[in-house]
Amino acid sequence: MKKSMLVCFFTMLAMVLSSSASAEGFSIGRLIVTEGIEDREPVGRTSLFPPGTSRVVCFLEARDIPEDTRATVVWIYGGVEIHSAELPLSAGPRWRTWAEKTVHGLQGYWTVGVRDESGNLVGVTSFMIE
């Protein structure tokens, strides 16, 4: 299981690196998995959550947004996309937003990806619930 999740993560990372140079639109300033948000900033940043964790937040700071657009945050568990959330981004130098996922204490490795409006994968991060 651990090996397959690492393969999935590195495959997505390779896709991000190959598409980010050609993708038009916004770039990712920060992509952080966290326990919560206060004053539009992540708090409790971590990649390892304790057993029984019920909610995880993915904080996204988009940069250099040429026009109003959308980003889609995709939650992957066990190699399967189980949830996605579409987030609006307003044109400008920086936009902060976040998506939450109720994880029901599902233990193991998770991957969170961000896609632009064209479906290009522009960011990826991962975390684990013990």
Number of C-alpha atoms within 10 A of each C-alpha: 10 10 8 12 19 14 13 17 22 13 11 20 18 14 16 20 14 13 15 18 10 9 16 14 19 27 19 18 15 13 20 22 26 22 20 18 16 7 6 11 14 19 16 10 16 13 16 15 20 11 14 13 16 15 15 20 19 26 25 24 18 23 19 15 19 13 12 12 16 16 23 19 25 21 23 20 18 17 16 10 14 10 13 17 14 16 15 13 20 15 17 14 12 16 18 15 16 21 18 18 15 12 16 12 16 17 17 17 22 23 23 23 23 25 18 21 16 12 11 18 25 24 24 23 17 21 18 17 19 14
